[in-house]
């Protein structure tokens, strides 16, 4: 498995969970995903995406539409803090995340254990900032 595919999968996980907090405003967001696999940093993955009110209402505001097969559980929000657990099928991994979410930005730190194709630990930081309307 290429590290980029793994990094994108984890990015999708983090982005998908932020929607459950629902304080975010619709608009265009710029994302930066920094991944560290087994102690080795990867180049940041940067992208933009539009988030609609419907995306927020349906809990899909931050889903990377290319990533499928992930579930989220134990979603908790206390003020601007969020935490959750996740599990994915491709790559096979489980993880825990904590983050801070506001109306125009968020940051999530995640620790995941990839079990297939090989066991390894991955740490990811996802940050996003609203840059305006779509």
C-alpha positions as CSV (number, residue, x, y, z in Angstrom):
1,X,0.0,0.0,0.0
2,X,1.3,3.4,-0.9
3,X,1.7,5.8,2.0
4,X,-0.3,8.5,0.1
5,X,-3.3,6.2,0.0
6,X,-3.0,5.5,3.7
7,X,-2.7,9.2,4.4
8,X,-5.8,10.1,2.4
9,X,-7.8,7.4,4.1
10,X,-6.9,8.8,7.5
11,X,-7.6,12.3,6.3
12,X,-11.0,11.2,5.2
13,X,-11.7,9.7,8.7
14,X,-10.8,12.9,10.5
15,X,-12.7,15.1,8.1
16,X,-15.8,13.0,8.3
17,X,-16.0,13.1,12.0
18,X,-15.8,16.9,12.4
19,X,-19.3,17.3,10.9
20,X,-20.9,15.8,14.0
21,X,-20.0,18.8,16.0
22,X,-22.2,21.0,13.8
23,X,-20.9,24.5,14.8
24,X,-19.3,25.0,11.4
25,X,-20.6,27.5,8.9
26,X,-21.2,26.5,5.3
27,X,-18.6,27.7,2.8
28,X,-15.3,26.9,1.2
29,X,-12.6,25.3,3.5
30,X,-8.9,24.8,2.9
31,X,-7.6,21.6,4.6
32,X,-4.1,20.6,5.5
33,X,-3.4,16.9,6.6
34,X,-0.1,16.0,8.2
35,X,0.7,12.3,8.6
36,X,3.4,10.6,10.5
37,X,3.7,6.8,9.9
38,X,6.0,4.9,12.2
39,X,7.9,8.0,13.1
40,X,8.4,9.2,9.5
41,X,6.6,12.5,8.5
42,X,4.9,12.6,5.1
43,X,4.5,15.7,3.0
44,X,1.3,17.6,3.9
45,X,-1.8,16.9,1.8
46,X,-3.6,20.1,1.0
47,X,-7.0,20.5,-0.6
48,X,-10.2,22.7,-0.7
49,X,-13.8,21.6,-0.4
50,X,-17.2,23.3,-0.3
51,X,-19.4,22.5,2.7
52,X,-23.1,23.2,2.4
53,X,-25.7,23.6,5.2
54,X,-27.2,20.2,4.0
55,X,-23.7,18.6,4.4
56,X,-23.6,19.9,8.0
57,X,-27.2,18.9,8.8
58,X,-26.6,15.4,7.5
59,X,-23.2,15.0,9.2
60,X,-21.4,14.8,5.9
61,X,-19.7,18.2,5.9
62,X,-16.1,16.9,6.0
63,X,-16.3,13.6,4.3
64,X,-13.8,12.9,1.6
65,X,-16.1,11.6,-1.0
66,X,-13.5,9.1,-2.3
67,X,-13.2,7.3,1.0
68,X,-15.7,4.6,1.8
69,X,-16.0,1.8,4.4
70,X,-15.4,3.8,7.6
71,X,-17.6,4.0,10.7
72,X,-17.5,6.4,13.7
73,X,-18.6,5.8,17.2
74,X,-18.4,7.3,20.7
75,X,-18.7,10.8,19.3
76,X,-18.6,13.3,22.2
77,X,-18.6,17.1,22.2
78,X,-18.0,19.3,25.1
79,X,-18.0,23.0,24.1
80,X,-15.5,23.3,21.3
81,X,-13.8,20.0,22.0
82,X,-14.7,16.8,20.1
83,X,-13.6,13.2,20.5
84,X,-14.5,10.0,18.6
85,X,-13.4,6.5,17.7
86,X,-13.3,5.2,14.1
87,X,-12.9,2.0,12.2
88,X,-12.1,1.5,8.5
89,X,-12.1,-1.4,6.1
90,X,-9.6,-0.2,3.4
91,X,-7.0,0.1,4.8
92,X,-8.1,-1.9,7.9
93,X,-7.5,0.4,10.9
94,X,-9.0,1.7,14.1
95,X,-8.2,4.9,15.9
96,X,-9.1,7.6,18.4
97,X,-9.2,11.3,17.8
98,X,-9.6,14.6,19.7
99,X,-10.0,18.0,18.3
100,X,-11.1,21.6,18.6
101,X,-13.9,22.8,16.3
102,X,-15.1,26.4,15.7
103,X,-17.4,28.2,13.3
104,X,-14.6,28.9,10.8
105,X,-11.8,26.4,11.6
106,X,-11.0,23.1,13.2
107,X,-8.0,20.9,14.2
108,X,-8.1,17.2,14.9
109,X,-5.3,15.0,16.2
110,X,-5.7,11.3,15.6
111,X,-3.8,8.1,16.5
112,X,-4.7,5.1,14.4
113,X,-3.4,1.5,14.3
114,X,-3.3,0.0,10.8
115,X,-3.7,-3.8,11.0
116,X,-3.7,-4.6,7.3
117,X,-1.7,-4.9,5.0
118,X,0.8,-4.6,7.8
119,X,0.6,-3.4,11.4
120,X,1.8,0.1,12.1
121,X,0.9,3.2,14.0
122,X,-0.1,6.4,12.3
123,X,-0.5,9.9,13.8
124,X,-2.4,12.5,11.8
125,X,-3.2,16.2,12.3
126,X,-6.0,17.6,10.2
127,X,-6.6,21.3,10.2
128,X,-9.1,23.3,8.1
129,X,-10.0,27.0,7.8
130,X,-13.1,28.5,6.2
131,X,-11.9,30.8,3.4
132,X,-15.2,32.2,2.2
133,X,-18.4,31.3,0.4
134,X,-18.5,28.7,-2.3
